[in-house]
Amino acid sequence: MARAVVTGRSDTIVFVIPDLSLGLFHTVAAAAQQEARRRKLDLLVADSMGNADREAGLVEGARGYAEGIILLWPQADFEPQPGDPPVVSIGRQVRGAHAVLLDQTHVLEQQLVHLRRLGHERILYADGLESYGAARERRRVAERLAADAPFELSEQFEMTFEGGVALADSLDPSITAVIAFIDNQALGIIQRLAERGIRVPDDVSVIGNNDVMWARMANPAITTLHTPYEAMGRAAVSLLLDTEPADRGAQIVETFRSELVVRGSTAPPRRTDPEVTR
């Protein structure tokens, strides 16, 4: 049975986001906002800045007035309390909340299969910062997959253009392909390698993740994974409003999958060493 509107609360959904500077988070929030408005509700976006304590404070502040709370890739576990509004978590399953998840195993498997079919054996996975729930989840997947079919895991880098630049500067010359955490990072890798005279994809292949709008405009256009962020944002609002809260019924999990989009940043590895010094 659909949940009735909670008496005494505002017509506002609080959407807690870990980093407003990342465009992919804007996409999720915008889709959630459109769905909320369709249902005659407002959506308030709050930035936790990737800080677990700040996130907890935002949740605590929303408890007394929000119609519901959506946590995007939460940094810490949610502790439900009596009288809480309904809670939905996106990207990470937590106790006391329904969840909208991305199949992270499928993401990394597609990236690895694509690169290995091209002939790459020396592959580097770019690890994200520990403070981000998505990075922790994907690292667990990477470690498990690497045990079966070895590839390299990098040190932790910012999931930004600047993080990609830093990764490119630390790249082992034997690596022939890099799996970037997101497209922003992939662009930083590609640009920095170009500045060093290392060509993508001739010398090094780079594959991204998320399929942001400008990924197809980069030079070369970035091979990436298209993630249905709009659908995930809408699904979170629907779970929040159309189901019994998870702490009063069965926890519902909706899982989405990404799709590989092959463009110009990946190619078979060179069979001879590049002439440039890497």
ChimeraX attribute file (.defattr): number of C-alpha atoms within 10 A of each C-alpha:
attribute: neighborCount
match mode: 1-to-1
recipient: residues
	/A:1	6
	/A:2	10
	/A:3	13
	/A:4	10
	/A:5	12
	/A:6	14
	/A:7	7
	/A:8	10
	/A:9	14
	/A:10	15
	/A:11	17
	/A:12	19
	/A:13	27
	/A:14	23
	/A:15	27
	/A:16	26
	/A:17	25
	/A:18	25
	/A:19	18
	/A:20	17
	/A:21	11
	/A:22	14
	/A:23	14
	/A:24	21
	/A:25	17
	/A:26	17
	/A:27	18
	/A:28	21
	/A:29	26
	/A:30	18
	/A:31	20
	/A:32	26
	/A:33	22
	/A:34	18
	/A:35	21
	/A:36	22
	/A:37	13
	/A:38	10
	/A:39	13
	/A:40	10
	/A:41	16
	/A:42	18
	/A:43	24
	/A:44	14
	/A:45	17
	/A:46	17
	/A:47	16
	/A:48	22
	/A:49	16
	/A:50	20
	/A:51	16
	/A:52	17
	/A:53	12
	/A:54	15
	/A:55	23
	/A:56	19
	/A:57	11
	/A:58	18
	/A:59	22
	/A:60	11
	/A:61	12
	/A:62	20
	/A:63	19
	/A:64	14
	/A:65	17
	/A:66	23
	/A:67	26
	/A:68	26
	/A:69	27
	/A:70	29
	/A:71	25
	/A:72	26
	/A:73	23
	/A:74	27
	/A:75	24
	/A:76	16
	/A:77	13
	/A:78	18
	/A:79	11
	/A:80	16
	/A:81	10
	/A:82	6
	/A:83	8
	/A:84	20
	/A:85	21
	/A:86	27
	/A:87	31
	/A:88	31
	/A:89	27
	/A:90	27
	/A:91	22
	/A:92	22
	/A:93	20
	/A:94	20
	/A:95	15
	/A:96	23
	/A:97	27
	/A:98	29
	/A:99	29
	/A:100	26
	/A:101	19
	/A:102	21
	/A:103	14
	/A:104	21
	/A:105	16
	/A:106	15
	/A:107	22
	/A:108	21
	/A:109	14
	/A:110	17
	/A:111	22
	/A:112	23
	/A:113	12
	/A:114	18
	/A:115	25
	/A:116	16
	/A:117	11
	/A:118	14
	/A:119	15
	/A:120	20
	/A:121	18
	/A:122	18
	/A:123	22
	/A:124	20
	/A:125	22
	/A:126	27
	/A:127	22
	/A:128	25
	/A:129	17
	/A:130	16
	/A:131	16
	/A:132	20
	/A:133	20
	/A:134	21
	/A:135	19
	/A:136	17
	/A:137	16
	/A:138	19
	/A:139	20
	/A:140	13
	/A:141	17
	/A:142	22
	/A:143	14
	/A:144	13
	/A:145	16
	/A:146	14
	/A:147	9
	/A:148	8
	/A:149	9
	/A:150	15
	/A:151	18
	/A:152	16
	/A:153	17
	/A:154	15
	/A:155	12
	/A:156	14
	/A:157	19
	/A:158	19
	/A:159	23
	/A:160	22
	/A:161	20
	/A:162	17
	/A:163	22
	/A:164	28
	/A:165	21
	/A:166	17
	/A:167	26
	/A:168	22
	/A:169	13
	/A:170	11
	/A:171	16
	/A:172	12
	/A:173	13
	/A:174	12
	/A:175	18
	/A:176	25
	/A:177	28
	/A:178	28
	/A:179	25
	/A:180	28
	/A:181	26
	/A:182	24
	/A:183	29
	/A:184	26
	/A:185	28
	/A:186	31
	/A:187	28
	/A:188	22
	/A:189	26
	/A:190	27
	/A:191	21
	/A:192	19
	/A:193	22
	/A:194	13
	/A:195	9
	/A:196	13
	/A:197	15
	/A:198	20
	/A:199	18
	/A:200	23
	/A:201	21
	/A:202	15
	/A:203	25
	/A:204	25
	/A:205	26
	/A:206	27
	/A:207	32
	/A:208	26
	/A:209	27
	/A:210	23
	/A:211	23
	/A:212	20
	/A:213	11
	/A:214	12
	/A:215	21
	/A:216	16
	/A:217	10
	/A:218	14
	/A:219	13
	/A:220	19
	/A:221	16
	/A:222	30
	/A:223	26
	/A:224	31
	/A:225	24
	/A:226	17
	/A:227	20
	/A:228	17
	/A:229	22
	/A:230	18
	/A:231	15
	/A:232	25
	/A:233	25
	/A:234	20
	/A:235	20
	/A:236	28
	/A:237	25
	/A:238	16
	/A:239	26
	/A:240	26
	/A:241	22
	/A:242	12
	/A:243	18
	/A:244	19
	/A:245	23
	/A:246	20
	/A:247	18
	/A:248	9
	/A:249	11
	/A:250	13
	/A:251	18
	/A:252	16
	/A:253	16
	/A:254	14
	/A:255	13
	/A:256	17
	/A:257	15
	/A:258	21
	/A:259	17
	/A:260	19
	/A:261	16
	/A:262	15
	/A:263	15
	/A:264	17
	/A:265	24
	/A:266	25
	/A:267	24
	/A:268	18
	/A:269	22
	/A:270	14
	/A:271	7
	/A:272	7
	/A:273	12
	/A:274	15
	/A:275	9
	/A:276	10
	/A:277	9
	/A:278	15
